[in-house]
Amino acid sequence: MLGGWGRGVALAAATLAGLAGADAAAAGSKTVRDGNDRPGRLDIRAATQGHAGNRVTHTITTFGRWPTALLGPSTPNYLLLVITTDSDRAPERLVLIISSPGRLLAGVLNPRGRLLGRAAASRPNARAAKVKIRRSLLGNPAGYRWQAFAFYRGSSTCGRGCLDRAPNGSRVLHDLAPPSVSFTSAPVPPAETYDLQFSVGDAGGSGLRAWRLEHRPFGGGPWIELDSGSRGGSKSHQHVGVQGGTDVFRVVARDGHGNVRVSQRVVSVPLDGPNSSLVYAGTWSHDLTGAGDFLGTLSRTNDLNATMTHQFTGRYVGVVAPSGAASLGGQMNVYLDDVHVATIYLDLLPNGRRRIVWAQAFPGAGAHKIRLQDAFGTFELDGVIVR
């Protein structure tokens, strides 16, 4: 029986006979058809693959009807899946289907015949057997190649055994993993015109089929396609935003087996420090310039009575500030709806980096007020993010 694997299959059959099977149902996403080329009762007509969640599903359908007892452990008959999870031709897993009185049993074996775990087995009809296998029993591969076998001995034409397989040639690829999508650049803070960078690739072996980049405003609205393609790799899209606005992007990628990945990125353009919607009190300067400052401006104060107040409607607010020698030792108090919520120590940040130094998310959109006050030393403000 299948050369060197026969002994392992036979040994595992005795072990499987003591297990209780469980019914399972899952639709196959690909079907391999085989001709009526073997006279035995288990001549394969078709074999399917499918997956959902953490399980894969295979169904083997024969031309003729057969009783469940035909695969009894005291017989040489069986159905088998041979699975290769790496790049060589040697199998890493065997999925054996036999029967115990009144029910099918299925188990996952290594090539030496050692039982690794049970798979759920059921009979959709009198011509088929279905197995549902946990991915972990296969080693959690991103994809694998498989071939279905059926062995029958018990009639004059199959007195020495009839072995059928599907497909008759190369094993079939089963791609389990959706394409990979990663956003590789998200400038903080971004300028009004910024580059959105991302990469797309295939993970499970069937090849990237298509990807598209879509956009809509934060808060809802239809998705509008900005770019698309069929090749993987690094991508870049230049987007023109507005100060104080928030853009939502998503990449939808599909591979050759229909697996889909949807990844999303939210990008907010801050209100610059001198923006007219930010109300200042006390002594401030707004004309500092520097290559690292958002829109080339920076608001600075060392007046402990100085405040910045902004009233907004949204579900998120963040403060963008620089760090480094100019703000070494600087601190600011943050008040949200007139309640003190934080004291930010700017000298603890990486030298010279503009970043979000404080942020607050709300359960839903609403009216709020944020007030910043110089608490110690020199306080610098580069922008406020609201969305």
GISULQUI-V847285 format. One record per residue. N is the residue number from 1. RES is the residue in one letter. SS is DSSP state (a for helix, b for strand, c for the rest). OMEGA is omega in radians with two decimals (none if undefined). BURIAL is b if it has 16 or more other ideal C-beta (glycine too) atoms within 10 Angstrom, else e. Layout:
N:RES:SS:OMEGA:BURIAL / N:RES:SS:OMEGA:BURIAL
This chain:
1:M:c:3.11:b / 2:L:c:3.04:b / 3:G:a:-3.06:e / 4:G:a:-3.14:e / 5:W:a:-3.02:b / 6:G:a:-3.10:e / 7:R:a:3.10:e / 8:G:a:3.12:b / 9:V:a:-3.12:b / 10:A:a:3.13:e / 11:L:a:-3.12:e / 12:A:a:-3.12:b / 13:A:a:-3.14:b / 14:A:a:3.11:e / 15:T:a:-3.10:b / 16:L:a:-3.09:b / 17:A:c:-3.13:e / 18:G:c:-3.10:e / 19:L:c:3.05:b / 20:A:c:-3.13:e / 21:G:c:3.10:b / 22:A:c:3.12:e / 23:D:c:3.11:e / 24:A:c:3.13:b / 25:A:c:3.06:e / 26:A:c:-3.10:b / 27:A:c:3.08:e / 28:G:c:-3.13:b / 29:S:c:3.10:b / 30:K:b:-3.12:e / 31:T:b:3.05:e / 32:V:b:-3.10:b / 33:R:b:-3.11:e / 34:D:c:-3.11:b / 35:G:c:3.12:e / 36:N:c:-2.95:e / 37:D:c:3.09:e / 38:R:c:-3.07:b / 39:P:c:-3.04:e / 40:G:c:-3.09:b / 41:R:c:-3.14:b / 42:L:c:3.10:b / 43:D:c:-3.02:b / 44:I:b:3.05:b / 45:R:b:-3.12:b / 46:A:b:3.04:b / 47:A:b:-3.09:b / 48:T:b:3.03:b / 49:Q:b:3.06:b / 50:G:b:3.07:b / 51:H:b:3.08:b / 52:A:b:3.14:e / 53:G:c:-3.09:e / 54:N:c:-3.13:e / 55:R:b:2.99:b / 56:V:b:-3.08:b / 57:T:b:3.03:b / 58:H:b:3.07:b / 59:T:b:3.08:b / 60:I:b:-3.12:b / 61:T:b:-3.12:b / 62:T:b:3.08:b / 63:F:c:-3.08:b / 64:G:c:3.04:e / 65:R:c:3.09:e / 66:W:c:3.11:b / 67:P:c:3.12:e / 68:T:a:-3.11:b / 69:A:a:3.13:e / 70:L:a:3.14:b / 71:L:a:-3.12:b / 72:G:b:-3.08:b / 73:P:c:3.10:b / 74:S:c:3.10:e / 75:T:c:3.06:b / 76:P:c:-3.01:e / 77:N:c:3.13:b / 78:Y:b:2.88:b / 79:L:b:-3.00:b / 80:L:b:2.96:b / 81:L:b:3.08:b / 82:V:b:-2.99:b / 83:I:b:3.07:b / 84:T:b:-3.06:b / 85:T:c:3.10:b / 86:D:c:-2.98:e / 87:S:c:-3.13:e / 88:D:c:-3.09:e / 89:R:c:-3.09:e / 90:A:c:-3.12:e / 91:P:c:3.04:b / 92:E:c:-3.11:b / 93:R:b:2.98:b / 94:L:b:3.08:b / 95:V:b:-3.05:b / 96:L:b:3.10:b / 97:I:b:3.06:b / 98:I:b:3.12:b / 99:S:b:2.95:b / 100:S:b:-3.06:b / 101:P:c:3.02:e / 102:G:c:-3.09:e / 103:R:b:3.04:e / 104:L:b:3.04:b / 105:L:b:3.09:b / 106:A:b:3.12:b / 107:G:b:3.12:b / 108:V:b:-3.08:b / 109:L:b:2.91:b / 110:N:c:-3.06:e / 111:P:c:3.12:e / 112:R:c:3.11:e / 113:G:c:3.13:b / 114:R:c:-3.14:e / 115:L:b:-3.13:b / 116:L:b:-3.13:b / 117:G:b:-3.08:e / 118:R:b:2.98:b / 119:A:b:3.11:b / 120:A:b:-3.10:b / 121:A:b:3.12:b / 122:S:b:3.11:b / 123:R:c:3.09:e / 124:P:c:3.11:e / 125:N:c:-3.05:e / 126:A:c:-3.14:e / 127:R:c:-2.97:b / 128:A:b:2.99:b / 129:A:b:-3.10:b / 130:K:b:3.08:b / 131:V:b:3.10:b / 132:K:b:-2.91:b / 133:I:b:3.04:b / 134:R:b:-3.14:b / 135:R:a:-3.12:e / 136:S:a:3.11:e / 137:L:a:3.09:b / 138:L:a:-3.11:b / 139:G:c:3.14:e / 140:N:c:3.13:e / 141:P:c:3.03:b / 142:A:c:3.10:e / 143:G:b:3.12:b / 144:Y:b:3.07:b / 145:R:b:-3.03:b / 146:W:b:3.07:b / 147:Q:b:-3.13:b / 148:A:b:3.12:b / 149:F:b:3.02:b / 150:A:b:3.11:b / 151:F:b:3.14:b / 152:Y:b:3.01:b / 153:R:c:-3.13:b / 154:G:c:3.06:b / 155:S:c:-3.09:e / 156:S:c:-3.13:e / 157:T:c:3.13:e / 158:C:c:-3.13:b / 159:G:c:3.11:e / 160:R:c:3.11:e / 161:G:c:3.06:e / 162:C:b:-3.13:b / 163:L:b:3.09:b / 164:D:b:3.14:b / 165:R:b:3.08:b / 166:A:b:-0.03:b / 167:P:c:3.12:e / 168:N:c:-3.13:e / 169:G:c:-3.07:e / 170:S:c:3.08:e / 171:R:c:-3.05:b / 172:V:b:3.07:b / 173:L:b:3.01:b / 174:H:b:-3.13:b / 175:D:b:-3.08:b / 176:L:c:-2.97:b / 177:A:c:3.02:b / 178:P:c:3.12:b / 179:P:c:3.08:b / 180:S:b:3.08:b / 181:V:b:3.09:b / 182:S:b:3.04:e / 183:F:b:-2.99:b / 184:T:b:3.14:e / 185:S:b:3.05:e / 186:A:c:-3.07:e / 187:P:c:3.10:e / 188:V:c:-0.10:b / 189:P:c:3.08:b / 190:P:c:3.00:b / 191:A:c:-3.14:b / 192:E:c:2.99:b / 193:T:b:-3.05:e / 194:Y:b:3.11:b / 195:D:b:3.01:e / 196:L:b:-3.08:b / 197:Q:b:-3.13:e / 198:F:b:3.10:b / 199:S:b:-3.13:e / 200:V:b:3.13:b / 201:G:b:3.09:b / 202:D:c:-3.11:b / 203:A:c:-2.97:b / 204:G:c:3.00:b / 205:G:c:-3.09:b / 206:S:c:3.09:b / 207:G:c:3.08:e / 208:L:b:-3.13:b / 209:R:b:-3.10:b / 210:A:b:3.00:b / 211:W:b:3.04:b / 212:R:b:3.08:b / 213:L:b:-3.10:b / 214:E:b:-3.08:b / 215:H:b:2.93:b / 216:R:b:3.09:e / 217:P:b:3.08:e / 218:F:c:3.14:b / 219:G:c:3.08:e / 220:G:c:-3.09:e / 221:G:c:-3.13:e / 222:P:c:3.05:e / 223:W:c:3.13:e / 224:I:b:-3.12:e / 225:E:b:3.12:e / 226:L:b:-3.07:e / 227:D:b:3.12:e / 228:S:b:3.12:e / 229:G:b:-3.14:e / 230:S:c:3.12:e / 231:R:c:3.11:e / 232:G:c:3.12:b / 233:G:b:-3.12:e / 234:S:b:-3.12:e / 235:K:b:3.10:b / 236:S:b:3.11:e / 237:H:b:3.09:e / 238:Q:b:-3.07:e / 239:H:b:3.09:b / 240:V:b:3.11:e / 241:G:c:3.09:b / 242:V:c:3.12:e / 243:Q:c:-3.11:e / 244:G:c:-3.12:b / 245:G:c:3.13:b / 246:T:b:3.13:b / 247:D:b:3.07:b / 248:V:b:3.13:b / 249:F:b:2.97:b / 250:R:b:3.04:b / 251:V:b:3.09:b / 252:V:b:-3.09:b / 253:A:b:-3.11:b / 254:R:b:3.12:b / 255:D:b:-3.05:b / 256:G:c:3.11:b / 257:H:c:3.09:b / 258:G:c:3.07:e / 259:N:c:-3.05:b / 260:V:b:3.02:e / 261:R:b:3.06:b / 262:V:b:3.13:e / 263:S:b:-3.00:b / 264:Q:b:3.07:e / 265:R:b:3.09:b / 266:V:b:-3.13:e / 267:V:b:3.13:b / 268:S:b:3.04:b / 269:V:c:-3.07:b / 270:P:c:2.85:b / 271:L:b:-3.10:b / 272:D:b:-3.10:b / 273:G:c:-3.13:b / 274:P:c:-3.10:b / 275:N:c:-3.04:b / 276:S:c:3.14:e / 277:S:c:3.07:e / 278:L:c:-3.03:b / 279:V:b:-3.08:e / 280:Y:b:3.01:b / 281:A:b:-3.08:e / 282:G:c:-3.04:e / 283:T:c:3.13:e / 284:W:c:2.93:b / 285:S:b:-3.04:e / 286:H:b:-3.02:b / 287:D:b:3.08:e / 288:L:b:3.13:b / 289:T:c:3.10:e / 290:G:c:-3.09:e / 291:A:c:-3.11:e / 292:G:c:-3.11:e / 293:D:c:3.11:b / 294:F:a:-3.09:b / 295:L:a:3.04:b / 296:G:a:3.13:e / 297:T:c:-3.12:b / 298:L:b:3.11:b / 299:S:b:-3.05:b / 300:R:b:3.02:b / 301:T:b:2.91:b / 302:N:c:3.10:e / 303:D:c:-3.08:e / 304:L:c:3.08:e / 305:N:c:-3.07:e / 306:A:c:3.11:b / 307:T:b:2.95:b / 308:M:b:-3.10:b / 309:T:b:3.10:e / 310:H:b:3.06:b / 311:Q:b:-3.02:e / 312:F:b:2.98:b / 313:T:b:-3.09:e / 314:G:b:3.14:b / 315:R:b:-3.14:b / 316:Y:b:3.02:b / 317:V:b:3.13:b / 318:G:b:-3.14:b / 319:V:b:3.10:b / 320:V:b:-3.13:b / 321:A:b:3.10:b / 322:P:c:3.06:b / 323:S:c:-3.14:b / 324:G:c:-3.03:b / 325:A:a:-3.10:e / 326:A:a:-3.10:e / 327:S:a:-3.12:b / 328:L:c:-3.13:e / 329:G:c:-3.12:e / 330:G:c:3.10:b / 331:Q:b:3.04:b / 332:M:b:3.03:b / 333:N:b:3.13:b / 334:V:b:3.08:b / 335:Y:b:3.10:b / 336:L:b:-3.07:b / 337:D:c:3.09:e / 338:D:c:3.07:e / 339:V:b:3.12:e / 340:H:b:-3.07:e / 341:V:b:-3.10:e / 342:A:b:2.92:e / 343:T:b:-3.06:e / 344:I:b:3.10:b / 345:Y:b:-3.01:e / 346:L:a:-3.09:b / 347:D:a:3.12:e / 348:L:a:-3.08:e / 349:L:c:3.09:b / 350:P:c:-3.03:e / 351:N:c:3.01:e / 352:G:c:-3.04:e / 353:R:c:3.01:e / 354:R:c:-3.09:b / 355:R:b:3.04:e / 356:I:b:-3.07:e / 357:V:b:3.08:b / 358:W:b:3.12:b / 359:A:b:3.11:e / 360:Q:b:3.06:e / 361:A:b:3.14:e / 362:F:b:-3.13:e / 363:P:b:3.13:e / 364:G:b:-3.13:e / 365:A:b:3.13:e / 366:G:b:3.14:e / 367:A:b:-3.12:e / 368:H:b:3.06:b / 369:K:b:3.06:e / 370:I:b:3.09:b / 371:R:b:3.09:b / 372:L:b:3.14:b / 373:Q:b:3.08:b / 374:D:b:-3.10:b / 375:A:b:-3.12:b / 376:F:b:3.04:b / 377:G:c:-3.11:b / 378:T:c:3.14:b / 379:F:b:3.13:b / 380:E:b:-3.14:b / 381:L:b:-3.14:b / 382:D:c:3.14:b / 383:G:b:3.10:b / 384:V:b:3.11:b / 385:I:b:3.09:b / 386:V:b:3.03:b / 387:R:c:none:b
